Amino acid sequence: MAGTGDVVSRLFVAAQARGHGIGALLIGQATEESRRRALHPVLDVVASDTAAAALYERLGRERLATREQRWSPSQLVTAHCYAAAS
């Protein structure tokens, strides 16, 4: 994240490493860095990724919207948009 308008495109935790708090740590670090730069972090998650959505909600993120995103000319996905508490 180098400046206003920059985004963290994707964060992943390898399947064998899940369940150890790594995802929460990554989200926490991204949120901390965003706030340090006076940015307001917003997270998108594919609606079918219920584990990630549950993690965001456990971390206190609020679902703002669900919308369609075009990832390529032939790929349209439904994503939930979450915001961190102010």
Biopython code that builds the backbone (N, CA, C, O; Angstrom):
import numpy as np
from Bio.PDB.StructureBuilder import StructureBuilder

atoms = [
    (1, "MET", "N", (0.852, -1.164, 0.000)),
    (1, "MET", "CA", (0.000, 0.000, 0.000)),
    (1, "MET", "C", (0.901, 1.231, 0.000)),
    (1, "MET", "O", (1.487, 1.585, 1.023)),
    (2, "ALA", "N", (1.000, 1.858, -1.129)),
    (2, "ALA", "CA", (1.943, 2.955, -1.255)),
    (2, "ALA", "C", (1.306, 4.328, -1.179)),
    (2, "ALA", "O", (2.027, 5.319, -1.067)),
    (3, "GLY", "N", (-0.004, 4.430, -1.234)),
    (3, "GLY", "CA", (-0.608, 5.753, -1.174)),
    (3, "GLY", "C", (-2.111, 5.677, -1.305)),
    (3, "GLY", "O", (-2.680, 4.595, -1.451)),
    (4, "THR", "N", (-2.750, 6.829, -1.253)),
    (4, "THR", "CA", (-4.201, 6.874, -1.350)),
    (4, "THR", "C", (-4.642, 6.209, -2.643)),
    (4, "THR", "O", (-4.090, 6.477, -3.711)),
    (5, "GLY", "N", (-5.634, 5.345, -2.541)),
    (5, "GLY", "CA", (-6.138, 4.652, -3.708)),
    (5, "GLY", "C", (-5.501, 3.290, -3.921)),
    (5, "GLY", "O", (-6.017, 2.496, -4.706)),
    (6, "ASP", "N", (-4.397, 2.994, -3.248)),
    (6, "ASP", "CA", (-3.783, 1.684, -3.363)),
    (6, "ASP", "C", (-4.605, 0.670, -2.580)),
    (6, "ASP", "O", (-5.274, 1.009, -1.605)),
    (7, "VAL", "N", (-4.541, -0.566, -3.021)),
    (7, "VAL", "CA", (-5.310, -1.619, -2.370)),
    (7, "VAL", "C", (-4.437, -2.838, -2.126)),
    (7, "VAL", "O", (-3.445, -3.067, -2.819)),
    (8, "VAL", "N", (-4.826, -3.606, -1.133)),
    (8, "VAL", "CA", (-4.300, -4.951, -0.991)),
    (8, "VAL", "C", (-5.234, -5.809, -1.818)),
    (8, "VAL", "O", (-6.407, -5.970, -1.481)),
    (9, "SER", "N", (-4.718, -6.350, -2.885)),
    (9, "SER", "CA", (-5.565, -7.057, -3.822)),
    (9, "SER", "C", (-6.081, -8.371, -3.256)),
    (9, "SER", "O", (-7.282, -8.636, -3.312)),
    (10, "ARG", "N", (-5.212, -9.181, -2.723)),
    (10, "ARG", "CA", (-5.621, -10.478, -2.189)),
    (10, "ARG", "C", (-4.694, -10.868, -1.041)),
    (10, "ARG", "O", (-3.493, -10.597, -1.061)),
    (11, "LEU", "N", (-5.289, -11.512, -0.044)),
    (11, "LEU", "CA", (-4.535, -12.142, 1.035)),
    (11, "LEU", "C", (-4.978, -13.595, 1.085)),
    (11, "LEU", "O", (-6.175, -13.881, 1.096)),
    (12, "PHE", "N", (-4.038, -14.495, 1.115)),
    (12, "PHE", "CA", (-4.359, -15.913, 1.170)),
    (12, "PHE", "C", (-3.570, -16.579, 2.282)),
    (12, "PHE", "O", (-2.454, -16.170, 2.601)),
    (13, "VAL", "N", (-4.158, -17.602, 2.863)),
    (13, "VAL", "CA", (-3.469, -18.474, 3.809)),
    (13, "VAL", "C", (-3.550, -19.875, 3.214)),
    (13, "VAL", "O", (-4.631, -20.345, 2.859)),
    (14, "ALA", "N", (-2.409, -20.532, 3.108)),
    (14, "ALA", "CA", (-2.381, -21.896, 2.565)),
    (14, "ALA", "C", (-3.305, -22.793, 3.376)),
    (14, "ALA", "O", (-3.420, -22.652, 4.593)),
    (15, "ALA", "N", (-3.952, -23.704, 2.692)),
    (15, "ALA", "CA", (-4.938, -24.584, 3.335)),
    (15, "ALA", "C", (-4.367, -25.278, 4.566)),
    (15, "ALA", "O", (-5.045, -25.370, 5.590)),
    (16, "GLN", "N", (-3.139, -25.764, 4.484)),
    (16, "GLN", "CA", (-2.552, -26.488, 5.613)),
    (16, "GLN", "C", (-2.204, -25.572, 6.782)),
    (16, "GLN", "O", (-1.945, -26.060, 7.883)),
    (17, "ALA", "N", (-2.190, -24.259, 6.572)),
    (17, "ALA", "CA", (-1.852, -23.301, 7.636)),
    (17, "ALA", "C", (-3.089, -22.649, 8.254)),
    (17, "ALA", "O", (-2.972, -21.874, 9.203)),
    (18, "ARG", "N", (-4.252, -22.954, 7.729)),
    (18, "ARG", "CA", (-5.482, -22.332, 8.231)),
    (18, "ARG", "C", (-5.823, -22.832, 9.631)),
    (18, "ARG", "O", (-5.460, -23.942, 10.020)),
    (19, "GLY", "N", (-6.525, -21.990, 10.374)),
    (19, "GLY", "CA", (-6.955, -22.363, 11.714)),
    (19, "GLY", "C", (-5.953, -22.025, 12.799)),
    (19, "GLY", "O", (-6.111, -22.438, 13.948)),
    (20, "HIS", "N", (-4.912, -21.269, 12.435)),
    (20, "HIS", "CA", (-3.867, -20.913, 13.396)),
    (20, "HIS", "C", (-3.775, -19.411, 13.647)),
    (20, "HIS", "O", (-2.814, -18.942, 14.256)),
    (21, "GLY", "N", (-4.770, -18.655, 13.181)),
    (21, "GLY", "CA", (-4.788, -17.213, 13.423)),
    (21, "GLY", "C", (-4.001, -16.388, 12.429)),
    (21, "GLY", "O", (-3.865, -15.177, 12.606)),
    (22, "ILE", "N", (-3.478, -17.015, 11.388)),
    (22, "ILE", "CA", (-2.661, -16.284, 10.410)),
    (22, "ILE", "C", (-3.494, -15.283, 9.625)),
    (22, "ILE", "O", (-3.042, -14.164, 9.380)),
    (23, "GLY", "N", (-4.704, -15.667, 9.227)),
    (23, "GLY", "CA", (-5.582, -14.744, 8.491)),
    (23, "GLY", "C", (-5.901, -13.518, 9.313)),
    (23, "GLY", "O", (-5.866, -12.399, 8.801)),
    (24, "ALA", "N", (-6.216, -13.716, 10.592)),
    (24, "ALA", "CA", (-6.502, -12.582, 11.475)),
    (24, "ALA", "C", (-5.278, -11.690, 11.619)),
    (24, "ALA", "O", (-5.398, -10.466, 11.653)),
    (25, "LEU", "N", (-4.104, -12.299, 11.704)),
    (25, "LEU", "CA", (-2.860, -11.527, 11.806)),
    (25, "LEU", "C", (-2.630, -10.702, 10.544)),
    (25, "LEU", "O", (-2.273, -9.527, 10.629)),
    (26, "LEU", "N", (-2.833, -11.306, 9.376)),
    (26, "LEU", "CA", (-2.657, -10.575, 8.113)),
    (26, "LEU", "C", (-3.626, -9.400, 8.003)),
    (26, "LEU", "O", (-3.232, -8.296, 7.627)),
    (27, "ILE", "N", (-4.894, -9.641, 8.332)),
    (27, "ILE", "CA", (-5.892, -8.572, 8.280)),
    (27, "ILE", "C", (-5.531, -7.474, 9.269)),
    (27, "ILE", "O", (-5.642, -6.289, 8.955)),
    (28, "GLY", "N", (-5.098, -7.865, 10.461)),
    (28, "GLY", "CA", (-4.697, -6.888, 11.472)),
    (28, "GLY", "C", (-3.544, -6.019, 11.012)),
    (28, "GLY", "O", (-3.558, -4.805, 11.215)),
    (29, "GLN", "N", (-2.541, -6.636, 10.389)),
    (29, "GLN", "CA", (-1.391, -5.875, 9.900)),
    (29, "GLN", "C", (-1.788, -4.924, 8.765)),
    (29, "GLN", "O", (-1.340, -3.778, 8.725)),
    (30, "ALA", "N", (-2.627, -5.405, 7.848)),
    (30, "ALA", "CA", (-3.083, -4.551, 6.742)),
    (30, "ALA", "C", (-3.903, -3.386, 7.277)),
    (30, "ALA", "O", (-3.766, -2.260, 6.799)),
    (31, "THR", "N", (-4.755, -3.647, 8.267)),
    (31, "THR", "CA", (-5.574, -2.596, 8.868)),
    (31, "THR", "C", (-4.695, -1.575, 9.584)),
    (31, "THR", "O", (-4.896, -0.369, 9.446)),
    (32, "GLU", "N", (-3.729, -2.060, 10.340)),
    (32, "GLU", "CA", (-2.822, -1.162, 11.067)),
    (32, "GLU", "C", (-2.049, -0.262, 10.108)),
    (32, "GLU", "O", (-1.913, 0.938, 10.349)),
    (33, "GLU", "N", (-1.550, -0.837, 9.033)),
    (33, "GLU", "CA", (-0.800, -0.046, 8.049)),
    (33, "GLU", "C", (-1.719, 0.958, 7.352)),
    (33, "GLU", "O", (-1.313, 2.093, 7.102)),
    (34, "SER", "N", (-2.942, 0.555, 7.039)),
    (34, "SER", "CA", (-3.895, 1.483, 6.417)),
    (34, "SER", "C", (-4.150, 2.673, 7.322)),
    (34, "SER", "O", (-4.121, 3.821, 6.877)),
    (35, "ARG", "N", (-4.396, 2.399, 8.573)),
    (35, "ARG", "CA", (-4.668, 3.488, 9.518)),
    (35, "ARG", "C", (-3.452, 4.370, 9.725)),
    (35, "ARG", "O", (-3.581, 5.585, 9.870)),
    (36, "ARG", "N", (-2.273, 3.767, 9.740)),
    (36, "ARG", "CA", (-1.043, 4.555, 9.874)),
    (36, "ARG", "C", (-0.928, 5.556, 8.726)),
    (36, "ARG", "O", (-0.376, 6.644, 8.890)),
    (37, "ARG", "N", (-1.449, 5.180, 7.582)),
    (37, "ARG", "CA", (-1.419, 6.047, 6.397)),
    (37, "ARG", "C", (-2.686, 6.879, 6.256)),
    (37, "ARG", "O", (-2.923, 7.488, 5.212)),
    (38, "ALA", "N", (-3.498, 6.905, 7.305)),
    (38, "ALA", "CA", (-4.751, 7.674, 7.332)),
    (38, "ALA", "C", (-5.733, 7.212, 6.259)),
    (38, "ALA", "O", (-6.460, 8.022, 5.685)),
    (39, "LEU", "N", (-5.751, 5.914, 5.992)),
    (39, "LEU", "CA", (-6.690, 5.323, 5.048)),
    (39, "LEU", "C", (-7.730, 4.529, 5.828)),
    (39, "LEU", "O", (-7.479, 4.119, 6.961)),
    (40, "HIS", "N", (-8.878, 4.315, 5.234)),
    (40, "HIS", "CA", (-9.933, 3.522, 5.862)),
    (40, "HIS", "C", (-10.017, 2.186, 5.122)),
    (40, "HIS", "O", (-10.435, 2.144, 3.965)),
    (41, "PRO", "N", (-9.624, 1.104, 5.779)),
    (41, "PRO", "CA", (-9.586, -0.184, 5.077)),
    (41, "PRO", "C", (-10.972, -0.723, 4.748)),
    (41, "PRO", "O", (-11.884, -0.698, 5.575)),
    (42, "VAL", "N", (-11.104, -1.208, 3.523)),
    (42, "VAL", "CA", (-12.314, -1.855, 3.051)),
    (42, "VAL", "C", (-11.893, -3.199, 2.466)),
    (42, "VAL", "O", (-10.909, -3.277, 1.730)),
    (43, "LEU", "N", (-12.628, -4.245, 2.790)),
    (43, "LEU", "CA", (-12.293, -5.597, 2.368)),
    (43, "LEU", "C", (-13.394, -6.156, 1.489)),
    (43, "LEU", "O", (-14.574, -6.019, 1.809)),
    (44, "ASP", "N", (-13.021, -6.781, 0.388)),
    (44, "ASP", "CA", (-13.963, -7.507, -0.450)),
    (44, "ASP", "C", (-13.681, -8.990, -0.297)),
    (44, "ASP", "O", (-12.524, -9.401, -0.209)),
    (45, "VAL", "N", (-14.721, -9.781, -0.264)),
    (45, "VAL", "CA", (-14.565, -11.235, -0.215)),
    (45, "VAL", "C", (-15.618, -11.862, -1.121)),
    (45, "VAL", "O", (-16.779, -11.452, -1.125)),
    (46, "VAL", "N", (-15.195, -12.854, -1.882)),
    (46, "VAL", "CA", (-16.130, -13.570, -2.742)),
    (46, "VAL", "C", (-17.211, -14.184, -1.858)),
    (46, "VAL", "O", (-16.903, -14.829, -0.856)),
    (47, "ALA", "N", (-18.453, -13.989, -2.221)),
    (47, "ALA", "CA", (-19.575, -14.427, -1.392)),
    (47, "ALA", "C", (-19.532, -15.921, -1.081)),
    (47, "ALA", "O", (-20.000, -16.347, -0.025)),
    (48, "SER", "N", (-18.982, -16.707, -1.980)),
    (48, "SER", "CA", (-18.913, -18.155, -1.752)),
    (48, "SER", "C", (-17.841, -18.535, -0.736)),
    (48, "SER", "O", (-17.816, -19.676, -0.273)),
    (49, "ASP", "N", (-16.952, -17.601, -0.378)),
    (49, "ASP", "CA", (-15.895, -17.881, 0.611)),
    (49, "ASP", "C", (-16.432, -17.575, 2.009)),
    (49, "ASP", "O", (-16.094, -16.556, 2.611)),
    (50, "THR", "N", (-17.261, -18.464, 2.500)),
    (50, "THR", "CA", (-17.935, -18.234, 3.778)),
    (50, "THR", "C", (-16.957, -18.196, 4.950)),
    (50, "THR", "O", (-17.218, -17.515, 5.942)),
    (51, "ALA", "N", (-15.843, -18.911, 4.854)),
    (51, "ALA", "CA", (-14.853, -18.890, 5.949)),
    (51, "ALA", "C", (-14.221, -17.505, 6.074)),
    (51, "ALA", "O", (-14.041, -17.011, 7.187)),
    (52, "ALA", "N", (-13.885, -16.878, 4.956)),
    (52, "ALA", "CA", (-13.294, -15.538, 4.997)),
    (52, "ALA", "C", (-14.317, -14.523, 5.500)),
    (52, "ALA", "O", (-13.984, -13.653, 6.305)),
    (53, "ALA", "N", (-15.555, -14.629, 5.033)),
    (53, "ALA", "CA", (-16.596, -13.710, 5.497)),
    (53, "ALA", "C", (-16.795, -13.852, 7.003)),
    (53, "ALA", "O", (-16.946, -12.856, 7.710)),
    (54, "ALA", "N", (-16.796, -15.083, 7.490)),
    (54, "ALA", "CA", (-16.947, -15.312, 8.936)),
    (54, "ALA", "C", (-15.774, -14.717, 9.706)),
    (54, "ALA", "O", (-15.964, -14.148, 10.782)),
    (55, "LEU", "N", (-14.563, -14.842, 9.167)),
    (55, "LEU", "CA", (-13.386, -14.244, 9.816)),
    (55, "LEU", "C", (-13.546, -12.731, 9.911)),
    (55, "LEU", "O", (-13.335, -12.155, 10.978)),
    (56, "TYR", "N", (-13.915, -12.085, 8.815)),
    (56, "TYR", "CA", (-14.083, -10.627, 8.829)),
    (56, "TYR", "C", (-15.111, -10.215, 9.874)),
    (56, "TYR", "O", (-14.916, -9.241, 10.600)),
    (57, "GLU", "N", (-16.199, -10.960, 9.943)),
    (57, "GLU", "CA", (-17.251, -10.619, 10.906)),
    (57, "GLU", "C", (-16.782, -10.855, 12.345)),
    (57, "GLU", "O", (-17.102, -10.065, 13.234)),
    (58, "ARG", "N", (-16.030, -11.930, 12.582)),
    (58, "ARG", "CA", (-15.467, -12.163, 13.925)),
    (58, "ARG", "C", (-14.520, -11.047, 14.327)),
    (58, "ARG", "O", (-14.410, -10.714, 15.507)),
    (59, "LEU", "N", (-13.837, -10.469, 13.347)),
    (59, "LEU", "CA", (-12.890, -9.380, 13.612)),
    (59, "LEU", "C", (-13.580, -8.021, 13.728)),
    (59, "LEU", "O", (-12.917, -6.992, 13.855)),
    (60, "GLY", "N", (-14.915, -8.022, 13.685)),
    (60, "GLY", "CA", (-15.668, -6.787, 13.892)),
    (60, "GLY", "C", (-15.914, -5.971, 12.647)),
    (60, "GLY", "O", (-16.337, -4.819, 12.742)),
    (61, "ARG", "N", (-15.659, -6.541, 11.468)),
    (61, "ARG", "CA", (-15.926, -5.815, 10.228)),
    (61, "ARG", "C", (-17.421, -5.813, 9.983)),
    (61, "ARG", "O", (-18.124, -6.761, 10.332)),
    (62, "GLU", "N", (-17.895, -4.742, 9.381)),
    (62, "GLU", "CA", (-19.318, -4.591, 9.066)),
    (62, "GLU", "C", (-19.523, -4.769, 7.571)),
    (62, "GLU", "O", (-18.841, -4.137, 6.765)),
    (63, "ARG", "N", (-20.468, -5.634, 7.202)),
    (63, "ARG", "CA", (-20.775, -5.811, 5.782)),
    (63, "ARG", "C", (-21.544, -4.597, 5.298)),
    (63, "ARG", "O", (-22.613, -4.279, 5.817)),
    (64, "LEU", "N", (-20.993, -3.924, 4.301)),
    (64, "LEU", "CA", (-21.602, -2.717, 3.754)),
    (64, "LEU", "C", (-22.516, -3.017, 2.574)),
    (64, "LEU", "O", (-23.560, -2.388, 2.405)),
    (65, "ALA", "N", (-22.107, -3.989, 1.759)),
    (65, "ALA", "CA", (-22.852, -4.257, 0.532)),
    (65, "ALA", "C", (-22.451, -5.608, -0.035)),
    (65, "ALA", "O", (-21.422, -6.178, 0.327)),
    (66, "THR", "N", (-23.278, -6.095, -0.917)),
    (66, "THR", "CA", (-22.957, -7.257, -1.740)),
    (66, "THR", "C", (-23.155, -6.811, -3.172)),
    (66, "THR", "O", (-24.197, -6.251, -3.513)),
    (67, "ARG", "N", (-22.158, -7.055, -4.016)),
    (67, "ARG", "CA", (-22.249, -6.559, -5.383)),
    (67, "ARG", "C", (-21.539, -7.494, -6.341)),
    (67, "ARG", "O", (-20.766, -8.363, -5.937)),
    (68, "GLU", "N", (-21.817, -7.296, -7.612)),
    (68, "GLU", "CA", (-21.166, -8.073, -8.665)),
    (68, "GLU", "C", (-19.862, -7.389, -9.053)),
    (68, "GLU", "O", (-19.809, -6.165, -9.172)),
    (69, "GLN", "N", (-18.818, -8.176, -9.248)),
    (69, "GLN", "CA", (-17.529, -7.658, -9.716)),
    (69, "GLN", "C", (-17.128, -8.432, -10.964)),
    (69, "GLN", "O", (-17.233, -9.658, -11.003)),
    (70, "ARG", "N", (-16.674, -7.721, -11.971)),
    (70, "ARG", "CA", (-16.206, -8.375, -13.189)),
    (70, "ARG", "C", (-14.702, -8.567, -13.069)),
    (70, "ARG", "O", (-13.943, -7.598, -13.078)),
    (71, "TRP", "N", (-14.276, -9.815, -12.957)),
    (71, "TRP", "CA", (-12.856, -10.133, -12.810)),
    (71, "TRP", "C", (-12.173, -10.316, -14.156)),
    (71, "TRP", "O", (-10.953, -10.195, -14.267)),
    (72, "SER", "N", (-12.961, -10.604, -15.165)),
    (72, "SER", "CA", (-12.453, -10.730, -16.529)),
    (72, "SER", "C", (-13.657, -10.570, -17.456)),
    (72, "SER", "O", (-14.794, -10.522, -16.986)),
    (73, "PRO", "N", (-13.423, -10.487, -18.760)),
    (73, "PRO", "CA", (-14.566, -10.341, -19.673)),
    (73, "PRO", "C", (-15.611, -11.446, -19.520)),
    (73, "PRO", "O", (-16.786, -11.231, -19.817)),
    (74, "SER", "N", (-15.193, -12.622, -19.059)),
    (74, "SER", "CA", (-16.148, -13.730, -18.962)),
    (74, "SER", "C", (-16.419, -14.172, -17.519)),
    (74, "SER", "O", (-17.143, -15.144, -17.301)),
    (75, "GLN", "N", (-15.849, -13.473, -16.539)),
    (75, "GLN", "CA", (-16.031, -13.906, -15.148)),
    (75, "GLN", "C", (-16.640, -12.795, -14.299)),
    (75, "GLN", "O", (-16.027, -11.752, -14.072)),
    (76, "LEU", "N", (-17.863, -13.048, -13.838)),
    (76, "LEU", "CA", (-18.584, -12.147, -12.954)),
    (76, "LEU", "C", (-18.752, -12.871, -11.620)),
    (76, "LEU", "O", (-19.265, -13.990, -11.582)),
    (77, "VAL", "N", (-18.322, -12.240, -10.527)),
    (77, "VAL", "CA", (-18.436, -12.875, -9.207)),
    (77, "VAL", "C", (-19.224, -11.975, -8.276)),
    (77, "VAL", "O", (-19.234, -10.754, -8.428)),
    (78, "THR", "N", (-19.879, -12.591, -7.316)),
    (78, "THR", "CA", (-20.582, -11.862, -6.268)),
    (78, "THR", "C", (-19.625, -11.708, -5.088)),
    (78, "THR", "O", (-19.023, -12.685, -4.641)),
    (79, "ALA", "N", (-19.488, -10.490, -4.589)),
    (79, "ALA", "CA", (-18.573, -10.222, -3.477)),
    (79, "ALA", "C", (-19.265, -9.399, -2.408)),
    (79, "ALA", "O", (-20.102, -8.543, -2.694)),
    (80, "HIS", "N", (-18.890, -9.683, -1.159)),
    (80, "HIS", "CA", (-19.332, -8.882, -0.022)),
    (80, "HIS", "C", (-18.250, -7.836, 0.243)),
    (80, "HIS", "O", (-17.059, -8.120, 0.117)),
    (81, "CYS", "N", (-18.665, -6.649, 0.605)),
    (81, "CYS", "CA", (-17.745, -5.556, 0.919)),
    (81, "CYS", "C", (-17.857, -5.254, 2.415)),
    (81, "CYS", "O", (-18.948, -4.993, 2.921)),
    (82, "TYR", "N", (-16.735, -5.291, 3.109)),
    (82, "TYR", "CA", (-16.687, -5.058, 4.549)),
    (82, "TYR", "C", (-15.822, -3.845, 4.856)),
    (82, "TYR", "O", (-14.857, -3.556, 4.149)),
    (83, "ALA", "N", (-16.186, -3.143, 5.923)),
    (83, "ALA", "CA", (-15.379, -2.018, 6.398)),
    (83, "ALA", "C", (-14.995, -2.270, 7.849)),
    (83, "ALA", "O", (-15.755, -2.852, 8.624)),
    (84, "ALA", "N", (-13.813, -1.822, 8.188)),
    (84, "ALA", "CA", (-13.363, -1.898, 9.580)),
    (84, "ALA", "C", (-14.040, -0.793, 10.368)),
    (84, "ALA", "O", (-14.417, 0.242, 9.818)),
    (85, "ALA", "N", (-14.188, -1.027, 11.655)),
    (85, "ALA", "CA", (-14.753, 0.008, 12.518)),
    (85, "ALA", "C", (-13.837, 1.229, 12.492)),
    (85, "ALA", "O", (-12.616, 1.112, 12.388)),
    (86, "SER", "N", (-14.453, 2.388, 12.590)),
    (86, "SER", "CA", (-13.672, 3.637, 12.581)),
    (86, "SER", "C", (-12.879, 3.809, 13.851)),
    (86, "SER", "O", (-12.170, 4.804, 14.006)),
]
sb = StructureBuilder()
sb.init_structure("model")
sb.init_model(0)
sb.init_chain("A")
sb.init_seg("    ")
for serial, (resi, resn, name, xyz) in enumerate(atoms, 1):
    if name == "N":
        sb.init_residue(resn, " ", resi, " ")
    sb.init_atom(name, np.array(xyz, "f"), 0.0, 1.0, " ", f" {name:<3s}", serial, name[0])
structure = sb.get_structure()
